Amino acid sequence: MNGRERIALTMQHQTPDRVPVMCQLSMGHYSLNGGYRPHEIWYETEAFADATVKLARQYRFDGILVVLPGRPSGYLDKNLLSLQEDDNGQTLTWRNGDRTFFPWDDMPHHYPADTNKPQRADFVTFDPDSDFDHIDDYLGHTWNVLYHMQDIPEKKNPGLFTNCPVPEYSWRLFDCVKAEAGDELSIHGSFYSPLTHFFELFGYENALIGFLSNPAKVHSILERLTDHVIIYGLALLKRGADALDLSSAFVAAPFLSRKLYTEFVVPYEKRVTEAVKAAGGIVYTHTCGRIGDRLDLMEATGTQGIDTLDPPPLGNGDLALAKRDFGEQLFFKGNMNSVAILDYKTKQEVIAEATNRIQIGKPGAGYILSTACSVAPRVEPWKLELLTPLAEEIGRYT
């Protein structure tokens, strides 16, 4: 049984040959261990695809989450003016005067040349009926991917949120990973929840104020954002995604109350999950932090699984209780302490951490062994190389 088959059975609450293993890697981990420099990982589609598949095979993962969009061919050659490197990282200067700084082990930081240009939309003045067709003018909100790019071919299109003409190059990375991995690995697409888009569009503080000052307007905006998320997710399914990871970050307690989650998350994520399932796809929800008080609300969205389930002290995810109360409806992925794994010094510590999760998650199937959230940049590869052999040893069903 290969990884694709193993994860497919697990997500459908059927019994595979063993517990699958699939961790999401941080961008810093790719930069340090993928064989390419940070700016190549971020901006060169073929480089990131190669690093993604290479590390998945090195760690013997059963699946891959494709976390970035594709870039236009020759993107760096067209837009990059200069590149400088020092002990701290890389500084890219673009032809339009913008700068991007890449630490060697972390996400990039972007500095626009025009510091007066608004970075976020203004919730008070934003008109849901007329302003959606130029929201890409705000850095950080481009084609559903929330990652800054320079001069973007095909960016300006009237009626973006009416017919959502996502540029073809956006799918290049997913296509490259799918082709390179073949049929042996489960390839998952990543897209962002309507509320995540709302937060990124207006900024988190102003978005939260909007919940209180004008909830009707928030609902109107979320309706339009949900349309876009659905179209993007269905497009990933058409590219051959074996499952979709709906990233719904920053909605755990105490940041978001159960009341706000019920009102501003559940109905819109439910629309997304229903559309994905109607198209024959599988969708699961990625949420970090303290979600122990809202697993019932997450189930109400119609999601088919939950990713991370952060254990204490990162969150309050209890795998045993989650399996007991929701194991027939949801599959679970994660629950290994990501910070502790970074700190462990011995094989015995890593094996003990993973063994505990396998012993709890294995009964009844429906569990994928994984770190609770992304593998930290400086987690040593040897630690991840221990997971699949352990699953083969103690995680077998047959």
C-alpha positions in Angstrom: 0.0 0.0 0.0 1.4 3.4 -0.9 1.1 6.7 0.9 -1.7 8.0 -1.3 -3.8 4.9 -0.7 -2.9 4.9 3.0 -4.1 8.5 3.6 -7.2 8.1 1.5 -8.4 5.2 3.6 -7.6 7.1 6.8 -9.5 10.2 5.8 -12.5 8.0 4.9 -12.4 6.2 8.3 -11.3 3.0 6.8 -8.4 0.9 7.9 -5.1 1.1 6.1 -2.1 -1.1 6.6 -0.6 1.3 9.2 -0.9 4.8 10.7 0.1 7.3 7.9 2.8 9.9 8.5 2.6 13.4 7.0 4.0 16.6 8.6 3.7 20.1 7.2 7.2 21.7 6.9 7.8 25.4 7.7 9.3 27.6 5.0 12.4 27.9 7.1 12.8 24.2 7.2 12.6 24.0 3.4 15.2 26.8 3.1 17.7 25.1 5.5 17.2 21.6 4.2 15.7 21.6 0.7 18.9 22.4 -1.2 17.9 25.9 -2.3 18.3 29.4 -1.0 15.3 31.1 0.6 14.5 33.3 -2.3 14.6 30.3 -4.7 12.2 28.4 -2.4 9.8 31.3 -2.4 9.9 32.5 -6.0 11.1 29.7 -8.2 8.4 27.2 -8.7 10.6 24.3 -9.9 13.0 24.8 -7.0 10.3 24.6 -4.4 8.6 21.6 -6.1 11.9 19.8 -6.1 12.6 20.6 -2.5 9.1 19.6 -1.4 9.2 16.1 -3.0 12.8 15.5 -2.1 12.2 16.1 1.6 8.9 14.1 1.6 10.8 11.2 0.2 13.8 11.7 2.6 11.4 11.6 5.6 9.2 8.9 3.9 6.1 10.9 4.4 2.9 9.5 3.0 1.7 12.9 1.7 2.6 16.5 0.8 0.8 19.7 1.5 1.5 22.2 -1.3 1.6 25.5 0.6 2.6 28.1 -2.0 1.2 29.2 -5.3 3.1 28.8 -8.6 5.1 31.8 -9.9 5.2 33.1 -13.5 8.0 31.6 -15.5 11.1 33.8 -15.4 9.7 35.8 -12.5 13.0 36.7 -10.8 14.7 37.6 -14.0 12.0 40.0 -14.9 11.5 41.7 -11.5 14.7 41.4 -9.4 17.2 44.2 -9.5 19.8 43.0 -7.1 20.4 40.3 -4.4 22.7 40.8 -1.4 23.5 38.2 1.3 25.1 38.3 4.7 25.0 36.3 7.9 21.5 37.5 8.7 19.9 36.5 5.4 19.2 37.8 1.9 18.0 41.3 0.8 16.3 41.4 -2.6 15.8 44.8 -4.2 13.1 44.9 -6.9 13.0 47.1 -10.0 10.1 49.1 -8.6 12.2 50.0 -5.5 10.6 47.6 -3.1 12.8 45.4 -0.8 12.3 42.0 0.6 14.4 40.5 3.4 14.7 36.8 3.8 16.1 35.4 7.0 18.0 32.2 6.3 15.5 30.2 8.4 12.2 32.1 8.3 9.5 33.8 6.2 10.3 36.9 4.2 9.6 40.5 5.3 8.5 42.9 2.6 9.2 46.7 2.6 7.4 48.7 -0.2 9.1 51.7 -1.7 5.9 53.7 -1.3 5.4 53.7 2.4 2.3 55.8 2.1 0.4 53.1 0.1 -2.3 51.5 2.2 -1.3 48.0 3.3 -4.9 47.1 4.3 -8.3 48.1 3.2 -10.4 50.5 5.4 -13.3 48.6 6.8 -15.3 51.8 7.4 -15.1 53.0 3.8 -15.0 49.6 2.1 -18.0 49.0 -0.1 -18.8 45.3 -0.6 -20.8 46.1 -3.8 -18.0 47.9 -5.6 -14.6 47.5 -4.0 -13.9 43.8 -4.4 -12.5 44.2 -7.9 -9.4 46.1 -6.6 -8.6 44.4 -3.3 -5.4 43.0 -4.9 -4.1 46.6 -4.6 -3.4 45.8 -1.0 -0.2 43.9 -0.2 -0.8 40.5 1.2 -4.0 39.8 -0.5 -3.3 38.5 -4.0 -5.2 35.8 -5.8 -6.2 34.0 -2.6 -2.6 33.2 -1.6 -1.8 36.1 0.7 1.9 36.1 -0.4 3.4 39.3 -1.8 4.5 39.3 -5.4 5.9 42.0 -7.7 4.5 42.9 -11.1 1.8 40.3 -11.6 0.8 39.3 -15.1 -3.0 39.1 -15.6 -3.5 40.7 -12.2 -5.9 43.4 -13.4 -9.1 41.8 -14.4 -12.6 43.3 -14.1 -15.1 41.2 -12.2 -12.5 39.3 -10.2 -15.0 38.2 -7.6 -17.7 37.6 -10.2 -15.8 35.0 -12.3 -12.5 34.7 -10.4 -10.1 34.3 -13.3 -7.1 33.0 -11.3 -4.0 33.2 -13.5 -2.9 29.9 -14.9 0.6 30.2 -13.4 -0.8 30.0 -9.9 -1.2 26.3 -10.4 2.3 25.6 -11.7 3.7 24.6 -8.3 0.9 22.2 -7.6 1.2 20.7 -11.1 5.0 20.3 -10.7 4.7 18.6 -7.3 1.9 16.3 -8.5 3.9 15.3 -11.6 7.2 14.7 -9.7 5.5 12.8 -6.8 3.5 10.5 -9.1 0.7 8.4 -7.7 2.6 7.2 -4.6 2.0 10.2 -2.4 -1.2 12.0 -1.3 -1.0 15.6 -2.6 -3.1 18.1 -0.8 -3.9 21.6 -1.8 -4.0 24.6 0.6 -6.5 27.4 0.6 -7.6 30.0 3.1 -10.9 30.3 5.0 -13.2 33.3 4.3 -12.5 34.7 7.8 -8.7 34.5 7.2 -9.2 36.6 4.1 -11.3 39.0 6.0 -8.5 39.4 8.7 -5.8 39.8 6.0 -7.8 42.3 4.0 -8.5 44.7 6.9 -5.9 43.8 9.5 -6.7 41.8 12.6 -7.5 44.7 14.9 -9.8 46.5 12.5 -11.5 43.2 11.6 -12.3 42.4 15.2 -13.7 46.0 15.7 -15.8 45.4 12.6 -17.5 42.4 14.3 -18.9 44.8 16.9 -19.3 48.0 14.9 -21.1 46.7 11.8 -21.7 42.9 11.8 -24.1 43.2 8.9 -21.3 44.6 6.7 -19.0 41.8 7.9 -21.5 39.2 6.8 -21.9 40.9 3.4 -18.1 40.8 2.9 -17.7 37.2 4.1 -20.4 36.1 1.6 -18.3 37.5 -1.3 -15.1 36.1 0.1 -16.7 32.7 0.5 -17.6 32.7 -3.2 -14.0 33.2 -4.1 -12.7 30.6 -1.6 -15.1 28.0 -3.1 -14.0 28.7 -6.7 -10.3 28.5 -5.7 -10.8 25.3 -3.8 -12.7 23.6 -6.6 -10.0 24.6 -9.0 -7.5 22.8 -6.8 -9.7 19.7 -7.0 -9.7 19.9 -10.8 -5.9 20.0 -10.7 -6.0 16.6 -8.9 -5.7 17.5 -5.2 -6.3 14.4 -3.1 -7.6 16.6 -0.3 -7.9 20.2 0.6 -6.4 21.9 3.7 -8.7 24.8 4.7 -6.4 27.1 6.7 -8.5 28.7 9.4 -5.9 30.2 11.7 -6.4 32.6 14.6 -9.9 31.5 15.4 -9.1 29.6 18.6 -9.8 30.7 22.1 -9.3 33.2 23.6 -8.8 35.2 20.4 -12.2 34.3 19.1 -15.2 33.5 21.4 -17.6 30.6 20.7 -20.2 33.2 19.9 -18.1 34.9 17.3 -17.0 31.5 15.9 -20.6 30.5 15.6 -21.6 33.7 13.8 -18.6 34.5 11.6 -16.9 31.1 11.0 -19.4 28.3 10.9 -21.8 29.4 8.2 -19.1 30.4 5.7 -16.8 27.4 6.2 -19.9 25.2 6.0 -20.6 26.6 2.5 -17.0 25.9 1.5 -17.0 22.3 2.8 -20.4 21.5 1.3 -19.1 22.7 -2.1 -15.9 20.7 -1.9 -17.8 17.5 -0.8 -20.4 18.0 -3.5 -17.5 18.0 -6.0 -16.3 14.7 -4.6 -13.4 16.2 -2.6 -12.1 15.8 0.9 -11.6 18.9 3.0 -10.1 19.2 6.5 -9.5 22.3 8.7 -6.1 23.6 9.9 -6.6 25.6 13.1 -3.9 26.4 15.7 -4.2 27.0 19.4 -6.9 26.3 21.9 -9.8 24.6 20.1 -10.8 22.1 22.8 -14.0 24.1 23.5 -15.1 24.3 19.9 -14.6 20.9 18.3 -18.4 20.6 18.1 -18.5 23.9 16.2 -15.7 22.8 13.9 -17.7 19.6 13.2 -20.7 21.8 12.5 -18.9 23.4 9.6 -19.0 20.0 7.8 -15.2 19.6 7.8 -14.0 16.0 7.5 -10.9 16.3 9.6 -8.9 18.5 11.9 -5.2 19.4 11.5 -2.8 20.4 14.3 -4.9 19.7 17.5 -2.1 21.5 19.5 -1.4 19.8 22.8 -0.7 21.7 26.0 0.9 24.2 26.5 0.6 25.2 22.8 -3.1 24.6 22.9 -5.6 22.3 24.7 -6.0 19.5 22.2 -6.6 16.2 23.8 -6.3 13.5 21.2 -7.9 10.8 23.3 -11.0 13.0 24.1 -11.2 14.2 20.5 -11.2 10.6 19.2 -13.8 9.6 21.8 -16.2 12.4 21.1 -15.7 13.0 17.4 -13.7 10.1 16.1 -16.6 8.7 14.1 -17.2 12.0 12.3 -13.7 13.5 12.0 -10.2 12.2 11.2 -7.3 13.9 13.1 -3.9 14.9 12.0 -1.2 16.2 14.4 -1.0 16.6 18.2 2.7 16.0 18.5 4.3 18.9 20.4 6.1 20.9 17.7 8.1 23.0 20.2 9.2 20.0 22.3 10.4 18.2 19.2 12.7 21.2 18.4 14.1 20.9 21.9 14.6 17.1 22.1 18.2 15.9 22.1 17.8 12.1 21.8 16.1 9.6 19.6 14.4 8.2 22.7 12.6 11.5 23.4 11.3 11.8 19.8 10.2 8.1 19.8 8.4 8.5 23.1 6.5 11.6 21.8 5.4 9.8 18.6 4.7 6.5 20.3 2.2 8.2 22.6 0.3 9.7 19.7 0.3 6.5 17.7 -1.0 4.5 20.7 -3.9 7.0 21.2 -4.7 7.7 17.6 -4.3 4.3 16.1 -7.4 2.5 17.5 -10.3 2.7 15.0 -8.1 4.4 12.4 -8.8 8.0 11.4 -5.4 9.3 12.6 -2.4 10.7 10.7 0.8 11.0 12.7 2.1 14.6 12.4 3.5 17.5 14.4 0.7 19.7 15.7 1.7 22.6 13.4 4.5 23.1 10.9 7.9 21.5 11.7 10.1 24.3 13.0 12.9 25.5 10.7 15.8 24.1 12.9 14.3 20.7 13.7 17.0 18.3 12.7 16.1 16.0 9.8 17.1 12.9 11.8 14.1 13.5 14.1 11.6 13.3 11.2 13.4 10.3 9.8 12.4 8.4 12.9 8.6 8.7 12.4 7.7 6.4 9.6 9.9 3.5 10.8 8.1 3.8 14.1 4.7 3.8 12.4 5.7 0.7 10.5 6.8 -1.0 13.8 3.9 -0.1 16.2 1.3 1.5 14.0 0.3 -1.5 11.9 -3.3 -2.6 11.6 -2.5 -5.8 9.7 
